[in-house]
Amino acid sequence: MRISLALIVATAAATACSSAGGAPATHLAVDSAGITIVRNERPLWSYAESWSVSDEARVTIGVLDGAAAYQLHDVVAAKLQSEGDIVLVDGGTREVRLYDSAGTFLKELGGPGSGPGEFEYPVQVLVTAGDTISVWDDALARVTRFNPQGELLDIRTVDRGQIAKAIDPPMYPGTARLLPDGNLMVRLTEKAMTKQAAKTGNQGSEGGSRARSGALRVSADYARVDTLMFFGDAELVDVAAPWGDWRLPPPRAKTTVLAVHSDESRVCIGDQRAAEIACFGPDGSHTLIRWTPKQVAVTEADVTVWRDTTVELLAGKLSESQVIGVLEQVVVPAVRPPFSEIRIDAAGNLWAEQGPSEENVGSIDYLVFDPTGVLLGTVATPPVRILDIGHDYLLGVYEDDLEVQYLKLFDILKP
């Protein structure tokens, strides 16, 4: 087995950057398949080196009652242009909007529909070289590009049938995300999980089962289809419903989450069954990031959210006593998965959500790993659903008690 000089240097650097007590903070190794494995024992940052996020938002977009351009329904994506203008995708209204750096509405780039510049299910926005805006519509399977001022440039439709030819049943192409180089990251879906699949290799920790899934990187011309990895989909448990056997997710069900770098074609995939995230570079590199997770108990609030969601799902289908009978069959797991969502910031750092912060009440803790997979430390963020992380900003959605959404832009403070 050959180990490159760069890896030896990286290992030495990680060992040198140790915390008090002399133990190395990180150990790097390469296995026989050429996969870089980064085992993190403790963070590299000292207290003085840690990043923080401003308490107050620099820009806020959203109103309870006001002009339609400022009412937000289901913000699914947002991105800053080079001069600070904000591109916002509202999945609820199927609109793409452009705001200036102060949050003032400029124009609507496109609304609901299937014609040119219209959207059925927009889920992603990228801002590439020259501030060109690219919007991925997952229902229409197409990329719509706008110039920096929001004028329509062109449309490219993806042929999912071409992708399906490279996949063996019962897997088929599911959701997809656009990569900055024009390629796609496609998530696979299993049409029907067999009983045998449920018994072998896809078990959840509390007896739940997980359908098979996976991720492909597909070139824009379909000439190259690379399998990144296979993994489990959302965890489900079996219950007896009035209509027969049924499956539903338990509280804090394990699943697999994916993140795409907005500036380079790097993809990270995290299966929540373990404290491990796999990252794949555009050059074919494969890095496994591992760490020792904290054991965070599933809270009553977690169970309440799960219960309310399930009751809403079954509303009108079952009586109250029948719903209770279904819920009581589900075993509540003792601990949360080791991470929730993951994001890749503009510098290539990976952020993994840990849950509510113990030290900063009302905040959410994220572990931050540098582009090589080394654990830098923990950053406490405001209680928002993060959509984009730049070099010096964080963009996320805050939802108040009335379920009104606000897009908020915060500063990231780095020593």
C-alpha positions as CSV (number, residue, x, y, z in Angstrom):
1,M,0.0,0.0,0.0
2,R,1.4,3.4,-1.0
3,I,0.8,6.5,1.1
4,S,1.4,9.8,-0.6
5,L,3.8,12.5,0.8
6,A,0.9,14.8,1.1
7,L,-0.9,12.4,3.4
8,I,2.2,12.0,5.5
9,V,2.5,15.8,5.8
10,A,-1.2,16.1,6.7
11,T,-0.9,13.3,9.3
12,A,2.1,15.0,10.9
13,A,0.3,18.4,10.9
14,A,-2.7,16.9,12.6
15,T,-0.6,15.2,15.2
16,A,1.2,18.4,15.9
17,C,-2.0,20.3,16.4
18,S,-2.9,18.5,19.6
19,S,-4.9,19.8,22.5
20,A,-3.8,19.9,26.1
21,G,-2.6,16.5,27.3
22,G,-0.5,15.8,24.3
23,A,-2.9,13.4,22.6
24,P,-3.2,13.9,18.8
25,A,-6.4,15.6,17.7
26,T,-6.8,13.7,14.5
27,H,-5.4,10.6,12.8
28,L,-5.4,10.1,9.1
29,A,-5.0,6.9,7.2
30,V,-5.6,5.4,3.8
31,D,-7.1,2.0,3.3
32,S,-6.3,-0.4,0.5
33,A,-9.0,1.0,-1.8
34,G,-7.5,4.4,-1.7
35,I,-10.1,5.9,0.6
36,T,-8.8,8.6,3.0
37,I,-10.1,7.9,6.5
38,V,-10.0,10.8,8.9
39,R,-10.6,9.8,12.6
40,N,-11.2,12.8,14.8
41,E,-10.6,12.4,18.5
42,R,-11.0,16.1,19.5
43,P,-11.3,19.5,17.7
44,L,-8.3,21.5,16.6
45,W,-9.6,24.9,17.5
46,S,-8.7,26.5,20.8
47,Y,-11.3,28.7,22.4
48,A,-9.6,31.8,20.9
49,E,-9.7,30.3,17.4
50,S,-13.4,29.4,17.4
51,W,-15.9,30.9,15.0
52,S,-19.2,32.4,16.1
53,V,-22.4,33.7,14.4
54,S,-23.9,37.1,15.2
55,D,-26.9,37.1,17.4
56,E,-28.8,39.7,15.3
57,A,-29.5,39.2,11.6
58,R,-27.9,41.7,9.2
59,V,-30.9,41.3,6.8
60,T,-34.4,40.0,7.4
61,I,-36.9,39.2,4.6
62,G,-40.5,38.3,5.6
63,V,-43.7,39.7,7.0
64,L,-46.8,38.5,8.8
65,D,-49.0,40.7,6.7
66,G,-47.9,42.9,3.8
67,A,-46.8,42.9,0.2
68,A,-46.9,39.5,-1.5
69,A,-43.2,39.9,-2.5
70,Y,-42.3,39.8,1.2
71,Q,-44.6,37.0,2.3
72,L,-42.7,33.7,2.5
73,H,-44.5,30.3,2.4
74,D,-41.9,27.6,2.1
75,V,-38.4,28.8,1.4
76,V,-36.4,25.9,0.1
77,A,-33.3,27.5,-1.2
78,A,-31.5,30.9,-1.2
79,K,-28.1,32.1,-2.3
80,L,-26.1,35.4,-2.3
81,Q,-24.7,36.9,-5.5
82,S,-21.2,38.5,-5.4
83,E,-22.5,42.0,-4.5
84,G,-24.8,40.6,-1.8
85,D,-28.1,40.5,-3.7
86,I,-30.2,37.5,-2.6
87,V,-31.8,34.9,-4.8
88,L,-34.7,33.2,-3.0
89,V,-36.7,30.1,-4.0
90,D,-40.2,29.8,-2.4
91,G,-41.4,26.2,-2.9
92,G,-44.9,27.1,-1.6
93,T,-45.6,29.7,-4.3
94,R,-43.2,28.1,-6.8
95,E,-41.5,31.5,-7.3
96,V,-37.9,32.6,-7.6
97,R,-37.3,36.1,-6.4
98,L,-34.4,38.5,-6.4
99,Y,-33.8,41.0,-3.5
100,D,-31.0,43.5,-3.1
101,S,-28.4,43.3,-0.4
102,A,-30.6,45.2,2.1
103,G,-33.6,42.8,1.5
104,T,-35.6,45.1,-0.8
105,F,-37.5,43.2,-3.5
106,L,-36.2,43.7,-7.0
107,K,-38.1,41.3,-9.3
108,E,-39.6,37.9,-9.7
109,L,-37.6,35.7,-11.9
110,G,-40.3,33.1,-12.5
111,G,-43.6,31.7,-11.1
112,P,-45.7,28.6,-11.2
113,G,-46.2,26.7,-14.4
114,S,-44.3,24.5,-16.9
115,G,-43.4,27.1,-19.5
116,P,-40.1,28.9,-20.0
117,G,-39.0,30.5,-16.8
118,E,-41.8,28.8,-14.8
119,F,-41.5,26.1,-12.1
120,E,-43.4,23.2,-10.7
121,Y,-41.1,22.1,-7.9
122,P,-38.0,24.3,-7.7
123,V,-35.7,23.0,-4.9
124,Q,-32.2,24.4,-5.5
125,V,-30.4,27.5,-6.7
126,L,-26.8,28.0,-7.6
127,V,-24.9,31.2,-8.4
128,T,-22.0,30.4,-10.6
129,A,-19.3,32.4,-12.4
130,G,-20.4,35.9,-13.3
131,D,-23.4,35.7,-11.0
132,T,-25.3,33.5,-13.4
133,I,-28.3,32.0,-11.6
134,S,-29.2,28.3,-12.1
135,V,-32.5,26.9,-10.7
136,W,-33.1,23.2,-10.5
137,D,-36.8,22.0,-10.8
138,D,-37.0,18.5,-9.5
139,A,-40.5,17.9,-10.9
140,L,-39.7,19.1,-14.5
141,A,-36.2,17.7,-14.2
142,R,-34.7,20.8,-15.8
143,V,-32.2,23.6,-15.2
144,T,-33.3,27.2,-15.8
145,R,-30.6,29.8,-16.1
146,F,-30.9,33.5,-15.6
147,N,-28.4,36.3,-16.0
148,P,-27.3,38.3,-12.9
149,Q,-30.2,40.7,-13.4
150,G,-32.7,37.8,-13.5
151,E,-33.4,37.7,-17.3
152,L,-34.0,34.2,-18.7
153,L,-30.9,32.8,-20.5
154,D,-31.7,29.2,-21.4
155,I,-33.4,25.9,-20.2
156,R,-31.9,22.4,-20.2
157,T,-34.2,19.4,-19.5
158,V,-32.7,16.2,-18.1
159,D,-33.8,12.9,-19.5
160,R,-34.4,10.7,-16.5
161,G,-35.1,7.8,-18.9
162,Q,-31.4,7.9,-20.0
163,I,-30.3,7.7,-16.4
164,A,-32.7,4.8,-15.6
165,K,-31.0,2.7,-18.3
166,A,-27.9,2.6,-16.2
167,I,-29.7,1.4,-13.1
168,D,-30.7,-2.2,-12.2
169,P,-34.3,-2.7,-10.9
170,P,-35.9,-2.3,-8.4
171,M,-33.8,0.9,-8.1
172,Y,-34.8,3.9,-10.1
173,P,-33.8,7.6,-10.3
174,G,-35.4,9.7,-7.6
175,T,-34.6,13.3,-6.6
176,A,-31.6,15.0,-8.1
177,R,-29.4,18.1,-7.4
178,L,-27.5,20.2,-9.8
179,L,-23.7,20.3,-9.5
180,P,-21.8,23.5,-10.4
181,D,-20.1,21.8,-13.4
182,G,-23.5,21.0,-15.0
183,N,-23.5,17.4,-13.9
184,L,-26.1,15.9,-11.6
185,M,-26.1,14.1,-8.3
186,V,-29.1,11.6,-8.5
187,R,-30.5,9.8,-5.5
188,L,-31.8,6.3,-6.1
189,T,-35.1,5.0,-4.8
190,E,-36.3,1.5,-4.3
191,K,-39.7,1.0,-5.8
192,A,-40.8,-1.7,-3.3
193,M,-38.7,-3.0,-0.5
194,T,-38.9,-6.7,-0.3
195,K,-39.4,-8.6,2.9
196,Q,-36.0,-10.1,2.5
197,A,-34.4,-6.7,2.1
198,A,-36.1,-5.6,5.3
199,K,-34.5,-8.5,7.1
200,T,-31.0,-8.2,5.8
201,G,-28.7,-5.2,5.8
202,N,-31.2,-2.4,6.3
203,Q,-32.1,-2.7,10.0
204,G,-32.6,0.4,12.2
205,S,-31.4,0.4,15.8
206,E,-34.9,-0.1,17.3
207,G,-36.1,-2.8,14.9
208,G,-37.1,-0.5,12.1
209,S,-36.2,-1.3,8.5
210,R,-34.8,0.9,5.8
211,A,-35.3,0.7,2.0
212,R,-32.2,0.7,-0.1
213,S,-31.0,3.9,-1.7
214,G,-27.9,5.3,-3.2
215,A,-26.4,8.2,-5.1
216,L,-25.0,8.6,-8.6
217,R,-23.0,11.3,-10.3
218,V,-24.2,11.7,-13.8
219,S,-22.5,13.8,-16.5
220,A,-24.5,16.3,-18.4
221,D,-24.4,14.2,-21.6
222,Y,-25.3,11.0,-19.8
223,A,-22.0,9.4,-21.1
224,R,-20.7,8.8,-17.6
225,V,-22.6,7.5,-14.6
226,D,-20.6,7.0,-11.4
227,T,-22.0,5.2,-8.4
228,L,-20.9,7.2,-5.3
229,M,-22.3,4.8,-2.7
230,F,-25.4,2.8,-1.5
231,F,-27.1,3.4,1.8
232,G,-30.3,3.1,3.7
233,D,-33.3,5.4,3.1
234,A,-35.6,6.7,5.9
235,E,-36.2,4.3,8.8
236,L,-39.7,2.8,9.1
237,V,-41.3,0.5,11.7
238,D,-44.2,-2.0,11.1
239,V,-47.5,-1.4,12.8
240,A,-50.9,-2.9,12.6
241,A,-53.4,-0.4,11.2
242,P,-57.2,-1.0,10.7
243,W,-56.6,-1.6,7.0
244,G,-53.7,-4.0,7.6
245,D,-50.0,-3.9,8.0
246,W,-48.6,-0.4,7.7
247,R,-45.2,1.3,8.1
248,L,-44.4,4.7,9.5
249,P,-41.3,6.5,10.8
250,P,-40.5,6.5,14.5
251,P,-39.5,9.6,16.4
252,R,-36.1,10.9,15.1
253,A,-36.0,8.2,12.5
254,K,-32.6,7.5,10.9
255,T,-32.2,8.5,7.3
256,T,-29.4,9.5,4.9
257,V,-28.7,13.2,4.2
258,L,-26.7,14.7,1.3
259,A,-25.0,18.0,0.7
260,V,-23.7,19.5,-2.5
261,H,-20.9,22.1,-2.6
262,S,-22.2,25.2,-4.4
263,D,-18.9,26.2,-6.0
264,E,-17.3,22.9,-6.9
265,S,-18.7,19.4,-7.7
266,R,-18.1,17.9,-4.2
267,V,-20.8,15.8,-2.7
268,C,-21.0,14.6,1.0
269,I,-23.3,11.8,2.2
270,G,-24.1,11.0,5.8
271,D,-26.0,7.9,6.9
272,Q,-27.3,8.7,10.3
273,R,-26.7,5.1,11.6
274,A,-23.1,6.1,12.6
275,A,-21.0,9.2,13.2
276,E,-19.5,9.0,9.7
277,I,-19.8,11.1,6.6
278,A,-18.5,10.2,3.2
279,C,-17.3,13.0,0.8
280,F,-16.6,12.6,-2.9
281,G,-14.5,15.1,-4.9
282,P,-14.8,15.9,-8.6
283,D,-11.5,14.2,-9.1
284,G,-12.8,10.9,-7.8
285,S,-11.3,11.2,-4.3
286,H,-13.2,9.6,-1.5
287,T,-12.9,10.6,2.2
288,L,-14.5,9.1,5.2
289,I,-14.9,11.5,8.2
290,R,-15.4,9.9,11.5
291,W,-15.7,11.2,15.1
292,T,-16.9,10.1,18.5
293,P,-20.5,11.3,18.9
294,K,-22.3,12.6,21.9
295,Q,-25.2,10.6,23.2
296,V,-28.2,13.0,23.0
297,A,-31.4,11.6,24.4
298,V,-34.7,11.8,22.4
299,T,-36.7,14.4,24.2
300,E,-40.4,14.7,24.9
301,A,-40.4,17.6,22.4
302,D,-39.1,15.2,19.7
303,V,-41.9,12.8,20.5
304,T,-44.5,15.5,20.5
305,V,-43.4,16.7,17.0
306,W,-43.5,13.2,15.7
307,R,-46.9,12.5,17.3
308,D,-48.5,15.7,15.9
309,T,-47.1,15.0,12.5
310,T,-48.5,11.4,12.5
311,V,-51.9,12.6,13.8
312,E,-52.1,15.1,11.0
313,L,-51.2,12.5,8.5
314,L,-54.0,10.2,9.7
315,A,-56.6,12.9,10.2
316,G,-59.9,11.9,8.6
317,K,-58.7,8.4,8.1
318,L,-58.9,7.0,11.7
319,S,-60.7,7.8,14.9
320,E,-58.8,9.3,17.8
321,S,-58.7,5.9,19.6
322,Q,-57.4,4.2,16.5
323,V,-54.6,6.8,16.1
324,I,-53.6,6.2,19.7
325,G,-53.5,2.5,19.1
326,V,-51.2,2.9,16.1
327,L,-48.8,5.3,18.0
328,E,-48.6,3.0,21.0
329,Q,-47.1,0.3,18.9
330,V,-44.0,2.4,18.1
331,V,-40.9,2.0,20.4
332,V,-39.4,5.5,21.0
333,P,-35.6,5.3,20.5
334,A,-33.4,6.2,23.4
335,V,-31.0,8.6,21.6
336,R,-31.0,10.8,18.6
337,P,-28.9,10.0,15.5
338,P,-25.3,11.3,15.7
339,F,-26.2,14.2,13.4
340,S,-29.1,15.7,11.5
341,E,-28.6,17.9,8.5
342,I,-25.3,18.5,6.8
343,R,-24.1,21.5,4.8
344,I,-20.9,22.4,2.8
345,D,-19.9,26.1,3.0
346,A,-18.2,28.2,0.3
347,A,-14.7,27.3,1.6
348,G,-15.5,23.5,1.4
349,N,-15.9,23.1,5.2
350,L,-18.5,20.5,6.2
351,W,-21.1,21.4,8.8
352,A,-23.0,18.6,10.7
353,E,-25.9,19.6,12.8
354,Q,-25.8,18.2,16.4
355,G,-29.0,19.6,17.9
356,P,-29.8,22.2,20.5
357,S,-26.7,23.8,22.1
358,E,-26.0,23.0,25.7
359,E,-24.0,26.1,26.3
360,N,-25.9,28.6,24.2
361,V,-29.6,28.4,25.0
362,G,-31.8,28.8,22.0
363,S,-29.0,28.0,19.6
364,I,-28.1,24.9,17.5
365,D,-24.7,23.3,17.6
366,Y,-22.8,22.3,14.4
367,L,-19.6,20.4,14.1
368,V,-17.3,22.0,11.5
369,F,-14.8,19.9,9.5
370,D,-12.3,21.4,7.2
371,P,-12.1,20.3,3.5
372,T,-9.7,17.5,4.4
373,G,-12.1,16.1,7.1
374,V,-10.3,17.4,10.2
375,L,-12.6,18.5,13.0
376,L,-12.1,22.2,13.7
377,G,-14.7,22.6,16.4
378,T,-18.3,23.5,17.2
379,V,-20.2,26.6,16.1
380,A,-23.5,27.6,17.7
381,T,-25.9,29.1,15.2
382,P,-29.2,30.9,15.6
383,P,-32.3,28.6,15.6
384,V,-32.7,28.6,11.8
385,R,-32.9,26.1,9.0
386,I,-29.7,26.8,7.2
387,L,-29.9,27.2,3.4
388,D,-26.4,28.6,2.5
389,I,-23.1,29.2,4.3
390,G,-20.6,31.6,2.7
391,H,-17.1,32.6,3.7
392,D,-18.5,35.2,6.2
393,Y,-22.2,34.7,6.3
394,L,-25.0,32.3,7.1
395,L,-28.4,32.4,5.4
396,G,-31.3,30.5,7.0
397,V,-35.0,30.4,7.6
398,Y,-36.6,31.2,10.9
399,E,-40.2,30.2,11.7
400,D,-42.1,31.9,14.5
401,D,-44.9,30.6,16.7
402,L,-47.4,31.6,14.1
403,E,-45.5,29.6,11.5
404,V,-44.5,32.7,9.6
405,Q,-41.2,32.3,7.8
406,Y,-38.4,34.8,7.7
407,L,-35.2,34.6,5.7
408,K,-32.3,35.9,7.8
409,L,-28.7,36.7,7.0
410,F,-26.2,36.5,9.8
411,D,-22.5,37.3,9.9
412,I,-20.0,34.6,10.7
413,L,-17.3,36.0,13.0
414,K,-13.8,34.5,12.6
415,P,-10.8,35.6,14.7
